[in-house]
Amino acid sequence: MPHPGFLRATALLASAFTITAAMAQTASGPTADAVAASSPASDATTLPTVQSDMRRGVSIPYKQLNQILTVLRTEGEGLFVSRFRLTPGQKGQALPPQIRMALMDDERTLPIPVDAEGRFELPTFPASEASSMELASNVPKGSTAIRLSIDLTTPPEQLDMAVVRRVVKVGQRVRTELLPWYLRWLFPQIDGVMVCSDRPDWSLDWREGGQLMTLPLSAEPELREPDASLAHPRKPAAGASASASASASASATEPERPARSCTSLTGQERWPDAARLQPPAGGNTKLYVKLRSTRAS
């Protein structure tokens, strides 16, 4: 049975997954890599020890998180990279100042650097070592949530239908076959690949019978890009001053930045494995895993 403290403490992690899944179905800037893809657990990074006033017993047991990251790194075929980020507990709030995080056991405290945007990386350890560790922080209870998202390592110009099908197959295998039932609710169900660009001008190209075949892809209005920082910039307000005060006033009254266009590929299409994505030139294209709601199965 999972540690009861883990089930309580990771409720926020589960909520973060649910939010991410919903954004990928209906609808963070670039984040630091949370893992080095395909790094074996036996090659765990040795971190320097630090002194801390953070206490054990009030933190998230690391055994299960370590298990998820280890499976993703060793069985993910290099397709995925996980990213961690602290987000404010309530919308509109700022992150607490001087955030400190650490992995702790009875003998040491290992610092986890957190940048100004709340991004951080987590290492993996041998299972026997991780079993006694906890992920601790100095932030007040309820003031933050941990968001764990899964990104793709494939560049947009190298995405073809064979890769899309591998992403879905491997992602589903990781969740349904390699993770125990009590951890599946923390790992998203991957249904495909989402493609978002400044302009909805994508196509798939492949050769068939000596001829180049081109298939335009249509934007899907119901999709919303998970990374809102890549949305179209706001247009300057009419008559806006270049001064800082005028800029601040204009930004407060302007509507939200319009979302970019997105399309998706699920791997169930009848197009050949060799059909390769042709993103729009200069379109700042980004790939995301397309997620399903994350219920226990």
MARDRENBA-750642 format. One record per residue (C-alpha): chain; x, y, z. Coordinates in steps of 0.25 Angstrom, whole numbers, padded with zeros to 4 digits, always signed. Layout:
<rec><unit>A</unit><X>X</X><Y>Y</Y><Z>Z</Z></rec>
...
! end
This chain:
<rec><unit>A</unit><X>+0000</X><Y>+0000</Y><Z>+0000</Z></rec>
<rec><unit>A</unit><X>+0005</X><Y>+0014</Y><Z>-0003</Z></rec>
<rec><unit>A</unit><X>+0010</X><Y>+0023</Y><Z>+0009</Z></rec>
<rec><unit>A</unit><X>-0003</X><Y>+0030</Y><Z>+0014</Z></rec>
<rec><unit>A</unit><X>+0005</X><Y>+0043</Y><Z>+0015</Z></rec>
<rec><unit>A</unit><X>+0008</X><Y>+0042</Y><Z>+0001</Z></rec>
<rec><unit>A</unit><X>-0006</X><Y>+0041</Y><Z>-0003</Z></rec>
<rec><unit>A</unit><X>-0010</X><Y>+0053</Y><Z>+0005</Z></rec>
<rec><unit>A</unit><X>+0002</X><Y>+0061</Y><Z>+0001</Z></rec>
<rec><unit>A</unit><X>+0002</X><Y>+0058</Y><Z>-0014</Z></rec>
<rec><unit>A</unit><X>-0013</X><Y>+0062</Y><Z>-0016</Z></rec>
<rec><unit>A</unit><X>-0007</X><Y>+0075</Y><Z>-0021</Z></rec>
<rec><unit>A</unit><X>+0001</X><Y>+0068</Y><Z>-0031</Z></rec>
<rec><unit>A</unit><X>-0011</X><Y>+0060</Y><Z>-0036</Z></rec>
<rec><unit>A</unit><X>-0019</X><Y>+0074</Y><Z>-0038</Z></rec>
<rec><unit>A</unit><X>-0007</X><Y>+0079</Y><Z>-0046</Z></rec>
<rec><unit>A</unit><X>-0008</X><Y>+0067</Y><Z>-0055</Z></rec>
<rec><unit>A</unit><X>-0023</X><Y>+0069</Y><Z>-0057</Z></rec>
<rec><unit>A</unit><X>-0021</X><Y>+0084</Y><Z>-0061</Z></rec>
<rec><unit>A</unit><X>-0010</X><Y>+0080</Y><Z>-0071</Z></rec>
<rec><unit>A</unit><X>-0019</X><Y>+0069</Y><Z>-0077</Z></rec>
<rec><unit>A</unit><X>-0031</X><Y>+0079</Y><Z>-0078</Z></rec>
<rec><unit>A</unit><X>-0023</X><Y>+0089</Y><Z>-0085</Z></rec>
<rec><unit>A</unit><X>-0018</X><Y>+0079</Y><Z>-0095</Z></rec>
<rec><unit>A</unit><X>-0032</X><Y>+0074</Y><Z>-0098</Z></rec>
<rec><unit>A</unit><X>-0039</X><Y>+0087</Y><Z>-0099</Z></rec>
<rec><unit>A</unit><X>-0031</X><Y>+0098</Y><Z>-0099</Z></rec>
<rec><unit>A</unit><X>+0019</X><Y>+0106</Y><Z>-0076</Z></rec>
<rec><unit>A</unit><X>+0031</X><Y>+0121</Y><Z>-0084</Z></rec>
<rec><unit>A</unit><X>+0041</X><Y>+0110</Y><Z>-0087</Z></rec>
<rec><unit>A</unit><X>+0044</X><Y>+0102</Y><Z>-0074</Z></rec>
<rec><unit>A</unit><X>+0057</X><Y>+0096</Y><Z>-0069</Z></rec>
<rec><unit>A</unit><X>+0058</X><Y>+0081</Y><Z>-0072</Z></rec>
<rec><unit>A</unit><X>+0054</X><Y>+0073</Y><Z>-0060</Z></rec>
<rec><unit>A</unit><X>+0061</X><Y>+0060</Y><Z>-0064</Z></rec>
<rec><unit>A</unit><X>+0071</X><Y>+0056</Y><Z>-0074</Z></rec>
<rec><unit>A</unit><X>+0064</X><Y>+0046</Y><Z>-0083</Z></rec>
<rec><unit>A</unit><X>+0068</X><Y>+0032</Y><Z>-0082</Z></rec>
<rec><unit>A</unit><X>+0078</X><Y>+0034</Y><Z>-0070</Z></rec>
<rec><unit>A</unit><X>+0078</X><Y>+0021</Y><Z>-0062</Z></rec>
<rec><unit>A</unit><X>+0074</X><Y>+0021</Y><Z>-0047</Z></rec>
<rec><unit>A</unit><X>+0088</X><Y>+0015</Y><Z>-0044</Z></rec>
<rec><unit>A</unit><X>+0095</X><Y>+0027</Y><Z>-0049</Z></rec>
<rec><unit>A</unit><X>+0088</X><Y>+0036</Y><Z>-0038</Z></rec>
<rec><unit>A</unit><X>+0094</X><Y>+0050</Y><Z>-0037</Z></rec>
<rec><unit>A</unit><X>+0102</X><Y>+0052</Y><Z>-0024</Z></rec>
<rec><unit>A</unit><X>+0097</X><Y>+0066</Y><Z>-0019</Z></rec>
<rec><unit>A</unit><X>+0104</X><Y>+0074</Y><Z>-0008</Z></rec>
<rec><unit>A</unit><X>+0099</X><Y>+0074</Y><Z>+0006</Z></rec>
<rec><unit>A</unit><X>+0093</X><Y>+0087</Y><Z>+0013</Z></rec>
<rec><unit>A</unit><X>+0088</X><Y>+0090</Y><Z>+0026</Z></rec>
<rec><unit>A</unit><X>+0073</X><Y>+0094</Y><Z>+0027</Z></rec>
<rec><unit>A</unit><X>+0062</X><Y>+0096</Y><Z>+0037</Z></rec>
<rec><unit>A</unit><X>+0052</X><Y>+0088</Y><Z>+0029</Z></rec>
<rec><unit>A</unit><X>+0047</X><Y>+0077</Y><Z>+0036</Z></rec>
<rec><unit>A</unit><X>+0044</X><Y>+0062</Y><Z>+0032</Z></rec>
<rec><unit>A</unit><X>+0030</X><Y>+0056</Y><Z>+0034</Z></rec>
<rec><unit>A</unit><X>+0023</X><Y>+0068</Y><Z>+0028</Z></rec>
<rec><unit>A</unit><X>+0027</X><Y>+0066</Y><Z>+0014</Z></rec>
<rec><unit>A</unit><X>+0025</X><Y>+0057</Y><Z>+0001</Z></rec>
<rec><unit>A</unit><X>+0031</X><Y>+0043</Y><Z>+0002</Z></rec>
<rec><unit>A</unit><X>+0040</X><Y>+0043</Y><Z>-0010</Z></rec>
<rec><unit>A</unit><X>+0040</X><Y>+0028</Y><Z>-0012</Z></rec>
<rec><unit>A</unit><X>+0028</X><Y>+0028</Y><Z>-0022</Z></rec>
<rec><unit>A</unit><X>+0032</X><Y>+0041</Y><Z>-0029</Z></rec>
<rec><unit>A</unit><X>+0046</X><Y>+0034</Y><Z>-0031</Z></rec>
<rec><unit>A</unit><X>+0039</X><Y>+0022</Y><Z>-0037</Z></rec>
<rec><unit>A</unit><X>+0031</X><Y>+0030</Y><Z>-0047</Z></rec>
<rec><unit>A</unit><X>+0043</X><Y>+0038</Y><Z>-0051</Z></rec>
<rec><unit>A</unit><X>+0052</X><Y>+0025</Y><Z>-0052</Z></rec>
<rec><unit>A</unit><X>+0042</X><Y>+0018</Y><Z>-0061</Z></rec>
<rec><unit>A</unit><X>+0040</X><Y>+0030</Y><Z>-0070</Z></rec>
<rec><unit>A</unit><X>+0055</X><Y>+0031</Y><Z>-0072</Z></rec>
<rec><unit>A</unit><X>+0058</X><Y>+0017</Y><Z>-0073</Z></rec>
<rec><unit>A</unit><X>+0046</X><Y>+0012</Y><Z>-0081</Z></rec>
<rec><unit>A</unit><X>+0042</X><Y>+0025</Y><Z>-0088</Z></rec>
<rec><unit>A</unit><X>+0051</X><Y>+0022</Y><Z>-0100</Z></rec>
<rec><unit>A</unit><X>+0057</X><Y>+0036</Y><Z>-0100</Z></rec>
<rec><unit>A</unit><X>+0043</X><Y>+0042</Y><Z>-0104</Z></rec>
<rec><unit>A</unit><X>+0039</X><Y>+0049</Y><Z>-0092</Z></rec>
<rec><unit>A</unit><X>+0045</X><Y>+0059</Y><Z>-0082</Z></rec>
<rec><unit>A</unit><X>+0038</X><Y>+0063</Y><Z>-0069</Z></rec>
<rec><unit>A</unit><X>+0037</X><Y>+0077</Y><Z>-0064</Z></rec>
<rec><unit>A</unit><X>+0034</X><Y>+0082</Y><Z>-0050</Z></rec>
<rec><unit>A</unit><X>+0029</X><Y>+0095</Y><Z>-0046</Z></rec>
<rec><unit>A</unit><X>+0024</X><Y>+0102</Y><Z>-0033</Z></rec>
<rec><unit>A</unit><X>+0011</X><Y>+0110</Y><Z>-0036</Z></rec>
<rec><unit>A</unit><X>+0003</X><Y>+0119</Y><Z>-0026</Z></rec>
<rec><unit>A</unit><X>-0007</X><Y>+0112</Y><Z>-0018</Z></rec>
<rec><unit>A</unit><X>-0018</X><Y>+0122</Y><Z>-0023</Z></rec>
<rec><unit>A</unit><X>-0019</X><Y>+0129</Y><Z>-0036</Z></rec>
<rec><unit>A</unit><X>-0014</X><Y>+0143</Y><Z>-0036</Z></rec>
<rec><unit>A</unit><X>-0004</X><Y>+0141</Y><Z>-0025</Z></rec>
<rec><unit>A</unit><X>+0011</X><Y>+0142</Y><Z>-0026</Z></rec>
<rec><unit>A</unit><X>+0020</X><Y>+0131</Y><Z>-0021</Z></rec>
<rec><unit>A</unit><X>+0026</X><Y>+0132</Y><Z>-0007</Z></rec>
<rec><unit>A</unit><X>+0039</X><Y>+0139</Y><Z>-0007</Z></rec>
<rec><unit>A</unit><X>+0052</X><Y>+0132</Y><Z>-0004</Z></rec>
<rec><unit>A</unit><X>+0047</X><Y>+0118</Y><Z>-0007</Z></rec>
<rec><unit>A</unit><X>+0056</X><Y>+0106</Y><Z>-0002</Z></rec>
<rec><unit>A</unit><X>+0054</X><Y>+0092</Y><Z>-0006</Z></rec>
<rec><unit>A</unit><X>+0062</X><Y>+0080</Y><Z>-0002</Z></rec>
<rec><unit>A</unit><X>+0062</X><Y>+0064</Y><Z>-0002</Z></rec>
<rec><unit>A</unit><X>+0064</X><Y>+0059</Y><Z>+0012</Z></rec>
<rec><unit>A</unit><X>+0067</X><Y>+0047</Y><Z>+0019</Z></rec>
<rec><unit>A</unit><X>+0072</X><Y>+0043</Y><Z>+0033</Z></rec>
<rec><unit>A</unit><X>+0086</X><Y>+0047</Y><Z>+0030</Z></rec>
<rec><unit>A</unit><X>+0086</X><Y>+0058</Y><Z>+0020</Z></rec>
<rec><unit>A</unit><X>+0079</X><Y>+0069</Y><Z>+0013</Z></rec>
<rec><unit>A</unit><X>+0081</X><Y>+0071</Y><Z>-0002</Z></rec>
<rec><unit>A</unit><X>+0077</X><Y>+0085</Y><Z>-0008</Z></rec>
<rec><unit>A</unit><X>+0068</X><Y>+0086</Y><Z>-0020</Z></rec>
<rec><unit>A</unit><X>+0070</X><Y>+0099</Y><Z>-0027</Z></rec>
<rec><unit>A</unit><X>+0057</X><Y>+0107</Y><Z>-0030</Z></rec>
<rec><unit>A</unit><X>+0058</X><Y>+0118</Y><Z>-0040</Z></rec>
<rec><unit>A</unit><X>+0050</X><Y>+0131</Y><Z>-0040</Z></rec>
<rec><unit>A</unit><X>+0039</X><Y>+0125</Y><Z>-0048</Z></rec>
<rec><unit>A</unit><X>+0038</X><Y>+0113</Y><Z>-0039</Z></rec>
<rec><unit>A</unit><X>+0044</X><Y>+0103</Y><Z>-0048</Z></rec>
<rec><unit>A</unit><X>+0053</X><Y>+0092</Y><Z>-0042</Z></rec>
<rec><unit>A</unit><X>+0059</X><Y>+0078</Y><Z>-0046</Z></rec>
<rec><unit>A</unit><X>+0058</X><Y>+0065</Y><Z>-0038</Z></rec>
<rec><unit>A</unit><X>+0069</X><Y>+0054</Y><Z>-0039</Z></rec>
<rec><unit>A</unit><X>+0066</X><Y>+0039</Y><Z>-0038</Z></rec>
<rec><unit>A</unit><X>+0073</X><Y>+0030</Y><Z>-0028</Z></rec>
<rec><unit>A</unit><X>+0073</X><Y>+0015</Y><Z>-0026</Z></rec>
<rec><unit>A</unit><X>+0060</X><Y>+0010</Y><Z>-0020</Z></rec>
<rec><unit>A</unit><X>+0067</X><Y>+0006</Y><Z>-0007</Z></rec>
<rec><unit>A</unit><X>+0072</X><Y>+0020</Y><Z>-0005</Z></rec>
<rec><unit>A</unit><X>+0060</X><Y>+0027</Y><Z>-0009</Z></rec>
<rec><unit>A</unit><X>+0051</X><Y>+0019</Y><Z>+0000</Z></rec>
<rec><unit>A</unit><X>+0055</X><Y>+0028</Y><Z>+0012</Z></rec>
<rec><unit>A</unit><X>+0055</X><Y>+0041</Y><Z>+0005</Z></rec>
<rec><unit>A</unit><X>+0045</X><Y>+0052</Y><Z>+0006</Z></rec>
<rec><unit>A</unit><X>+0043</X><Y>+0065</Y><Z>-0003</Z></rec>
<rec><unit>A</unit><X>+0042</X><Y>+0077</Y><Z>+0007</Z></rec>
<rec><unit>A</unit><X>+0041</X><Y>+0092</Y><Z>+0005</Z></rec>
<rec><unit>A</unit><X>+0040</X><Y>+0104</Y><Z>+0014</Z></rec>
<rec><unit>A</unit><X>+0027</X><Y>+0110</Y><Z>+0008</Z></rec>
<rec><unit>A</unit><X>+0014</X><Y>+0111</Y><Z>+0016</Z></rec>
<rec><unit>A</unit><X>+0004</X><Y>+0100</Y><Z>+0015</Z></rec>
<rec><unit>A</unit><X>-0006</X><Y>+0102</Y><Z>+0003</Z></rec>
<rec><unit>A</unit><X>+0002</X><Y>+0114</Y><Z>-0003</Z></rec>
<rec><unit>A</unit><X>+0008</X><Y>+0106</Y><Z>-0015</Z></rec>
<rec><unit>A</unit><X>+0005</X><Y>+0094</Y><Z>-0023</Z></rec>
<rec><unit>A</unit><X>+0015</X><Y>+0085</Y><Z>-0031</Z></rec>
<rec><unit>A</unit><X>+0012</X><Y>+0084</Y><Z>-0046</Z></rec>
<rec><unit>A</unit><X>+0018</X><Y>+0072</Y><Z>-0053</Z></rec>
<rec><unit>A</unit><X>+0017</X><Y>+0072</Y><Z>-0068</Z></rec>
<rec><unit>A</unit><X>+0022</X><Y>+0063</Y><Z>-0079</Z></rec>
<rec><unit>A</unit><X>+0029</X><Y>+0069</Y><Z>-0091</Z></rec>
<rec><unit>A</unit><X>+0034</X><Y>+0063</Y><Z>-0104</Z></rec>
<rec><unit>A</unit><X>+0049</X><Y>+0063</Y><Z>-0108</Z></rec>
<rec><unit>A</unit><X>+0046</X><Y>+0062</Y><Z>-0123</Z></rec>
<rec><unit>A</unit><X>+0048</X><Y>+0075</Y><Z>-0131</Z></rec>
<rec><unit>A</unit><X>+0035</X><Y>+0079</Y><Z>-0139</Z></rec>
<rec><unit>A</unit><X>+0043</X><Y>+0077</Y><Z>-0152</Z></rec>
<rec><unit>A</unit><X>+0046</X><Y>+0063</Y><Z>-0149</Z></rec>
<rec><unit>A</unit><X>+0032</X><Y>+0059</Y><Z>-0145</Z></rec>
<rec><unit>A</unit><X>+0026</X><Y>+0048</Y><Z>-0154</Z></rec>
<rec><unit>A</unit><X>+0015</X><Y>+0038</Y><Z>-0152</Z></rec>
<rec><unit>A</unit><X>+0024</X><Y>+0027</Y><Z>-0147</Z></rec>
<rec><unit>A</unit><X>+0029</X><Y>+0036</Y><Z>-0135</Z></rec>
<rec><unit>A</unit><X>+0014</X><Y>+0040</Y><Z>-0132</Z></rec>
<rec><unit>A</unit><X>+0011</X><Y>+0025</Y><Z>-0131</Z></rec>
<rec><unit>A</unit><X>+0023</X><Y>+0022</Y><Z>-0123</Z></rec>
<rec><unit>A</unit><X>+0019</X><Y>+0034</Y><Z>-0113</Z></rec>
<rec><unit>A</unit><X>+0005</X><Y>+0028</Y><Z>-0111</Z></rec>
<rec><unit>A</unit><X>+0009</X><Y>+0014</Y><Z>-0110</Z></rec>
<rec><unit>A</unit><X>+0021</X><Y>+0016</Y><Z>-0100</Z></rec>
<rec><unit>A</unit><X>+0013</X><Y>+0026</Y><Z>-0092</Z></rec>
<rec><unit>A</unit><X>+0002</X><Y>+0017</Y><Z>-0090</Z></rec>
<rec><unit>A</unit><X>+0011</X><Y>+0005</Y><Z>-0087</Z></rec>
<rec><unit>A</unit><X>+0018</X><Y>+0014</Y><Z>-0076</Z></rec>
<rec><unit>A</unit><X>+0005</X><Y>+0017</Y><Z>-0070</Z></rec>
<rec><unit>A</unit><X>-0003</X><Y>+0004</Y><Z>-0071</Z></rec>
<rec><unit>A</unit><X>+0008</X><Y>-0007</Y><Z>-0070</Z></rec>
<rec><unit>A</unit><X>+0020</X><Y>-0001</Y><Z>-0063</Z></rec>
<rec><unit>A</unit><X>+0014</X><Y>+0008</Y><Z>-0052</Z></rec>
<rec><unit>A</unit><X>+0006</X><Y>+0001</Y><Z>-0040</Z></rec>
<rec><unit>A</unit><X>-0008</X><Y>+0005</Y><Z>-0040</Z></rec>
<rec><unit>A</unit><X>-0007</X><Y>+0015</Y><Z>-0028</Z></rec>
<rec><unit>A</unit><X>+0003</X><Y>+0023</Y><Z>-0037</Z></rec>
<rec><unit>A</unit><X>-0005</X><Y>+0023</Y><Z>-0050</Z></rec>
<rec><unit>A</unit><X>-0014</X><Y>+0035</Y><Z>-0045</Z></rec>
<rec><unit>A</unit><X>-0001</X><Y>+0043</Y><Z>-0045</Z></rec>
<rec><unit>A</unit><X>+0003</X><Y>+0040</Y><Z>-0059</Z></rec>
<rec><unit>A</unit><X>-0005</X><Y>+0045</Y><Z>-0071</Z></rec>
<rec><unit>A</unit><X>-0011</X><Y>+0037</Y><Z>-0081</Z></rec>
<rec><unit>A</unit><X>-0005</X><Y>+0041</Y><Z>-0094</Z></rec>
<rec><unit>A</unit><X>-0014</X><Y>+0041</Y><Z>-0106</Z></rec>
<rec><unit>A</unit><X>-0005</X><Y>+0048</Y><Z>-0117</Z></rec>
<rec><unit>A</unit><X>+0003</X><Y>+0060</Y><Z>-0120</Z></rec>
<rec><unit>A</unit><X>-0002</X><Y>+0074</Y><Z>-0121</Z></rec>
<rec><unit>A</unit><X>+0005</X><Y>+0084</Y><Z>-0130</Z></rec>
<rec><unit>A</unit><X>+0004</X><Y>+0099</Y><Z>-0128</Z></rec>
<rec><unit>A</unit><X>+0009</X><Y>+0110</Y><Z>-0137</Z></rec>
<rec><unit>A</unit><X>+0008</X><Y>+0125</Y><Z>-0139</Z></rec>
<rec><unit>A</unit><X>+0001</X><Y>+0122</Y><Z>-0152</Z></rec>
<rec><unit>A</unit><X>-0008</X><Y>+0110</Y><Z>-0155</Z></rec>
<rec><unit>A</unit><X>+0000</X><Y>+0106</Y><Z>-0167</Z></rec>
<rec><unit>A</unit><X>+0004</X><Y>+0091</Y><Z>-0165</Z></rec>
<rec><unit>A</unit><X>+0004</X><Y>+0079</Y><Z>-0174</Z></rec>
<rec><unit>A</unit><X>+0009</X><Y>+0065</Y><Z>-0175</Z></rec>
<rec><unit>A</unit><X>+0019</X><Y>+0061</Y><Z>-0186</Z></rec>
<rec><unit>A</unit><X>+0022</X><Y>+0047</Y><Z>-0191</Z></rec>
<rec><unit>A</unit><X>+0026</X><Y>+0040</Y><Z>-0204</Z></rec>
<rec><unit>A</unit><X>+0017</X><Y>+0030</Y><Z>-0210</Z></rec>
<rec><unit>A</unit><X>+0020</X><Y>+0023</Y><Z>-0224</Z></rec>
<rec><unit>A</unit><X>+0031</X><Y>+0033</Y><Z>-0227</Z></rec>
<rec><unit>A</unit><X>+0022</X><Y>+0045</Y><Z>-0224</Z></rec>
<rec><unit>A</unit><X>+0022</X><Y>+0055</Y><Z>-0213</Z></rec>
<rec><unit>A</unit><X>+0009</X><Y>+0055</Y><Z>-0206</Z></rec>
<rec><unit>A</unit><X>+0005</X><Y>+0067</Y><Z>-0197</Z></rec>
<rec><unit>A</unit><X>-0007</X><Y>+0067</Y><Z>-0188</Z></rec>
<rec><unit>A</unit><X>-0011</X><Y>+0080</Y><Z>-0181</Z></rec>
<rec><unit>A</unit><X>-0015</X><Y>+0080</Y><Z>-0166</Z></rec>
<rec><unit>A</unit><X>-0026</X><Y>+0088</Y><Z>-0161</Z></rec>
<rec><unit>A</unit><X>-0026</X><Y>+0096</Y><Z>-0148</Z></rec>
<rec><unit>A</unit><X>-0035</X><Y>+0090</Y><Z>-0136</Z></rec>
<rec><unit>A</unit><X>-0042</X><Y>+0102</Y><Z>-0130</Z></rec>
<rec><unit>A</unit><X>-0045</X><Y>+0094</Y><Z>-0117</Z></rec>
<rec><unit>A</unit><X>-0030</X><Y>+0092</Y><Z>-0114</Z></rec>
<rec><unit>A</unit><X>-0023</X><Y>+0102</Y><Z>-0105</Z></rec>
<rec><unit>A</unit><X>-0008</X><Y>+0103</Y><Z>-0104</Z></rec>
<rec><unit>A</unit><X>-0003</X><Y>+0099</Y><Z>-0090</Z></rec>
<rec><unit>A</unit><X>+0009</X><Y>+0109</Y><Z>-0090</Z></rec>
<rec><unit>A</unit><X>+0001</X><Y>+0122</Y><Z>-0090</Z></rec>
<rec><unit>A</unit><X>+0014</X><Y>+0130</Y><Z>-0090</Z></rec>
<rec><unit>A</unit><X>+0015</X><Y>+0127</Y><Z>-0105</Z></rec>
<rec><unit>A</unit><X>+0002</X><Y>+0133</Y><Z>-0108</Z></rec>
<rec><unit>A</unit><X>+0001</X><Y>+0144</Y><Z>-0119</Z></rec>
<rec><unit>A</unit><X>+0007</X><Y>+0157</Y><Z>-0113</Z></rec>
<rec><unit>A</unit><X>-0004</X><Y>+0168</Y><Z>-0110</Z></rec>
<rec><unit>A</unit><X>-0005</X><Y>+0180</Y><Z>-0119</Z></rec>
<rec><unit>A</unit><X>-0001</X><Y>+0193</Y><Z>-0114</Z></rec>
<rec><unit>A</unit><X>-0013</X><Y>+0201</Y><Z>-0109</Z></rec>
<rec><unit>A</unit><X>-0016</X><Y>+0213</Y><Z>-0117</Z></rec>
<rec><unit>A</unit><X>-0009</X><Y>+0225</Y><Z>-0113</Z></rec>
<rec><unit>A</unit><X>-0001</X><Y>+0218</Y><Z>-0102</Z></rec>
<rec><unit>A</unit><X>+0011</X><Y>+0225</Y><Z>-0097</Z></rec>
<rec><unit>A</unit><X>+0025</X><Y>+0219</Y><Z>-0097</Z></rec>
<rec><unit>A</unit><X>+0026</X><Y>+0222</Y><Z>-0082</Z></rec>
<rec><unit>A</unit><X>+0026</X><Y>+0211</Y><Z>-0072</Z></rec>
<rec><unit>A</unit><X>+0014</X><Y>+0216</Y><Z>-0065</Z></rec>
<rec><unit>A</unit><X>+0006</X><Y>+0217</Y><Z>-0078</Z></rec>
<rec><unit>A</unit><X>+0010</X><Y>+0203</Y><Z>-0082</Z></rec>
<rec><unit>A</unit><X>+0006</X><Y>+0197</Y><Z>-0068</Z></rec>
<rec><unit>A</unit><X>-0008</X><Y>+0204</Y><Z>-0070</Z></rec>
<rec><unit>A</unit><X>-0010</X><Y>+0199</Y><Z>-0084</Z></rec>
<rec><unit>A</unit><X>-0006</X><Y>+0185</Y><Z>-0080</Z></rec>
<rec><unit>A</unit><X>-0016</X><Y>+0185</Y><Z>-0069</Z></rec>
<rec><unit>A</unit><X>-0028</X><Y>+0189</Y><Z>-0078</Z></rec>
<rec><unit>A</unit><X>-0024</X><Y>+0181</Y><Z>-0091</Z></rec>
<rec><unit>A</unit><X>-0031</X><Y>+0167</Y><Z>-0093</Z></rec>
<rec><unit>A</unit><X>-0023</X><Y>+0154</Y><Z>-0091</Z></rec>
<rec><unit>A</unit><X>-0013</X><Y>+0150</Y><Z>-0101</Z></rec>
<rec><unit>A</unit><X>-0020</X><Y>+0142</Y><Z>-0112</Z></rec>
<rec><unit>A</unit><X>-0016</X><Y>+0128</Y><Z>-0112</Z></rec>
<rec><unit>A</unit><X>-0009</X><Y>+0122</Y><Z>-0124</Z></rec>
<rec><unit>A</unit><X>-0014</X><Y>+0111</Y><Z>-0133</Z></rec>
<rec><unit>A</unit><X>-0012</X><Y>+0097</Y><Z>-0131</Z></rec>
<rec><unit>A</unit><X>-0015</X><Y>+0083</Y><Z>-0138</Z></rec>
<rec><unit>A</unit><X>-0013</X><Y>+0069</Y><Z>-0133</Z></rec>
<rec><unit>A</unit><X>-0008</X><Y>+0055</Y><Z>-0138</Z></rec>
<rec><unit>A</unit><X>-0013</X><Y>+0043</Y><Z>-0130</Z></rec>
<rec><unit>A</unit><X>-0006</X><Y>+0032</Y><Z>-0138</Z></rec>
<rec><unit>A</unit><X>-0019</X><Y>+0026</Y><Z>-0142</Z></rec>
<rec><unit>A</unit><X>-0019</X><Y>+0033</Y><Z>-0155</Z></rec>
<rec><unit>A</unit><X>-0017</X><Y>+0024</Y><Z>-0168</Z></rec>
<rec><unit>A</unit><X>-0005</X><Y>+0032</Y><Z>-0173</Z></rec>
<rec><unit>A</unit><X>+0008</X><Y>+0025</Y><Z>-0174</Z></rec>
<rec><unit>A</unit><X>+0019</X><Y>+0025</Y><Z>-0163</Z></rec>
<rec><unit>A</unit><X>+0028</X><Y>+0033</Y><Z>-0173</Z></rec>
<rec><unit>A</unit><X>+0018</X><Y>+0045</Y><Z>-0173</Z></rec>
<rec><unit>A</unit><X>+0026</X><Y>+0056</Y><Z>-0167</Z></rec>
<rec><unit>A</unit><X>+0021</X><Y>+0069</Y><Z>-0161</Z></rec>
<rec><unit>A</unit><X>+0024</X><Y>+0082</Y><Z>-0169</Z></rec>
<rec><unit>A</unit><X>+0023</X><Y>+0093</Y><Z>-0159</Z></rec>
<rec><unit>A</unit><X>+0021</X><Y>+0108</Y><Z>-0164</Z></rec>
<rec><unit>A</unit><X>+0034</X><Y>+0115</Y><Z>-0166</Z></rec>
<rec><unit>A</unit><X>+0037</X><Y>+0124</Y><Z>-0155</Z></rec>
<rec><unit>A</unit><X>+0024</X><Y>+0120</Y><Z>-0148</Z></rec>
<rec><unit>A</unit><X>+0031</X><Y>+0117</Y><Z>-0134</Z></rec>
<rec><unit>A</unit><X>+0025</X><Y>+0103</Y><Z>-0134</Z></rec>
<rec><unit>A</unit><X>+0024</X><Y>+0095</Y><Z>-0121</Z></rec>
<rec><unit>A</unit><X>+0020</X><Y>+0081</Y><Z>-0119</Z></rec>
<rec><unit>A</unit><X>+0012</X><Y>+0076</Y><Z>-0107</Z></rec>
<rec><unit>A</unit><X>+0007</X><Y>+0062</Y><Z>-0102</Z></rec>
<rec><unit>A</unit><X>-0008</X><Y>+0062</Y><Z>-0104</Z></rec>
<rec><unit>A</unit><X>-0014</X><Y>+0057</Y><Z>-0091</Z></rec>
<rec><unit>A</unit><X>-0026</X><Y>+0050</Y><Z>-0087</Z></rec>
<rec><unit>A</unit><X>-0033</X><Y>+0052</Y><Z>-0073</Z></rec>
<rec><unit>A</unit><X>-0025</X><Y>+0045</Y><Z>-0062</Z></rec>
<rec><unit>A</unit><X>-0033</X><Y>+0036</Y><Z>-0055</Z></rec>
<rec><unit>A</unit><X>-0029</X><Y>+0023</Y><Z>-0047</Z></rec>
<rec><unit>A</unit><X>-0030</X><Y>+0011</Y><Z>-0056</Z></rec>
! end
